[in-house]
Amino acid sequence: IYFKSCPHITDNGISQISHAISQKTKINTLVLEFGDCVNITDKGFSQLCKSFSSLPCLSCVRFIFNGCWKVTNEGLGTITSMIPKISGLNHIYLDLTNCQRITDDAKQGIQKAVTTASKTKSLFSDIRV
């Protein structure tokens, strides 16, 4: 799903996308590009992350939200908590560069979650925050 630099994408639109994703239980690869969609907040970001839990076949996630400056530690915390719960996940790419409201502590938290998950399953990661 590619919506780069679409200022009209809001949390309401993300909610609809999240619902549609959660209905497709056979998805194994999910690529979401919302770079520079400046009206996405933690609420929308979190809804999207939570939709992953209904995807039992999900093995690869590419999540690009660079420049979404309304995403904060709270939104990053949602994906941090979801990583261990996606049992088949073996590849995650996460780009949250230029999200100025994400602090160093939250960045360390996502790195720690990925490192911990890598100890119990084969997980390749590329995290950019």
C-alpha positions as CSV (number, residue, x, y, z in Angstrom):
1,I,0.0,0.0,0.0
2,Y,1.6,3.2,-1.2
3,F,0.5,6.6,0.0
4,K,3.8,8.6,0.1
5,S,3.3,12.4,0.7
6,C,-0.5,12.3,0.8
7,P,-1.5,15.0,3.3
8,H,-5.1,14.0,3.0
9,I,-4.5,10.6,4.6
10,T,-5.7,10.8,8.2
11,D,-6.3,8.5,11.1
12,N,-9.8,7.8,9.7
13,G,-8.3,6.6,6.4
14,I,-5.8,4.5,8.3
15,S,-8.6,3.0,10.4
16,Q,-10.3,1.8,7.2
17,I,-7.1,0.4,5.8
18,S,-6.4,-1.4,9.1
19,H,-9.9,-3.0,9.0
20,A,-9.3,-4.1,5.4
21,I,-5.9,-5.6,6.3
22,S,-7.3,-7.5,9.3
23,Q,-9.9,-9.2,7.0
24,K,-7.1,-10.7,4.8
25,T,-5.8,-13.4,7.0
26,K,-3.6,-15.1,4.4
27,I,-1.3,-12.1,4.0
28,N,2.3,-13.1,4.5
29,T,4.1,-9.9,3.3
30,L,2.8,-6.4,4.1
31,V,4.4,-3.3,2.6
32,L,3.0,0.0,3.9
33,E,4.5,3.3,2.6
34,F,3.1,6.4,4.4
35,G,6.2,8.6,4.3
36,D,5.5,12.3,4.8
37,C,1.8,11.7,5.4
38,V,1.8,14.4,8.0
39,N,-1.7,13.9,9.3
40,I,-1.2,10.4,10.7
41,T,-1.0,10.4,14.5
42,D,-0.3,7.7,17.1
43,K,-4.0,6.7,16.9
44,G,-3.8,5.7,13.3
45,F,-0.3,4.2,13.6
46,S,-1.4,2.1,16.6
47,Q,-4.6,0.9,14.8
48,L,-2.5,-0.3,11.9
49,C,0.0,-2.1,14.1
50,K,-2.8,-3.8,16.0
51,S,-4.3,-5.1,12.7
52,F,-1.2,-7.3,12.4
53,S,-2.4,-9.6,15.3
54,S,-5.1,-11.0,13.1
55,L,-2.6,-12.1,10.4
56,P,-1.4,-15.6,11.3
57,C,0.7,-16.0,8.1
58,L,2.5,-12.7,8.3
59,S,6.2,-13.2,7.9
60,C,7.5,-9.9,6.4
61,V,6.6,-6.3,7.3
62,R,8.0,-3.2,5.6
63,F,6.6,-0.2,7.5
64,I,7.7,3.2,6.1
65,F,6.4,6.2,8.0
66,N,9.4,8.6,7.7
67,G,8.4,12.2,8.1
68,C,5.2,11.4,9.9
69,W,5.9,13.9,12.6
70,K,2.7,13.4,14.6
71,V,3.8,9.8,15.4
72,T,5.3,9.8,18.9
73,N,6.7,7.4,21.5
74,E,3.2,6.1,22.1
75,G,2.8,4.9,18.5
76,L,6.3,3.4,18.4
77,G,5.4,1.6,21.7
78,T,2.5,-0.1,20.0
79,I,4.7,-1.7,17.4
80,T,7.3,-2.5,20.0
81,S,4.7,-4.5,21.9
82,M,3.4,-6.2,18.8
83,I,6.7,-7.6,17.5
84,P,6.9,-10.6,19.9
85,K,3.2,-11.4,19.3
86,I,3.6,-12.0,15.6
87,S,4.8,-15.6,15.7
88,G,5.7,-16.1,12.1
89,L,7.5,-12.8,11.7
90,N,11.0,-13.3,10.3
91,H,11.7,-9.9,8.6
92,I,10.8,-6.4,9.7
93,Y,11.8,-3.2,8.1
94,L,10.7,-0.1,10.0
95,D,11.5,3.5,8.9
96,L,10.5,6.2,11.2
97,T,13.2,8.7,10.4
98,N,12.4,12.4,10.7
99,C,9.6,11.6,13.2
100,Q,10.9,14.3,15.6
101,R,8.5,13.3,18.5
102,I,10.1,9.9,19.0
103,T,12.7,10.1,21.7
104,D,16.0,8.1,22.1
105,D,14.4,6.0,24.9
106,A,11.7,4.9,22.5
107,K,14.2,4.1,19.8
108,Q,16.2,2.0,22.3
109,G,12.9,0.2,23.2
110,I,12.2,-0.9,19.7
111,Q,15.8,-2.1,19.2
112,K,15.5,-4.1,22.5
113,A,12.2,-5.7,21.4
114,V,13.7,-6.7,18.1
115,T,16.9,-8.1,19.8
116,T,14.7,-10.0,22.3
117,A,12.5,-11.4,19.5
118,S,15.6,-12.5,17.5
119,K,16.7,-14.7,20.4
120,T,13.5,-16.8,20.2
121,K,13.0,-16.9,16.4
122,S,15.0,-16.1,13.3
123,L,14.3,-12.4,12.7
124,F,16.0,-10.1,10.3
125,S,15.5,-6.5,11.1
126,D,16.3,-3.1,9.7
127,I,15.1,-0.4,12.0
128,R,15.6,3.2,11.2
129,V,14.4,5.8,13.7
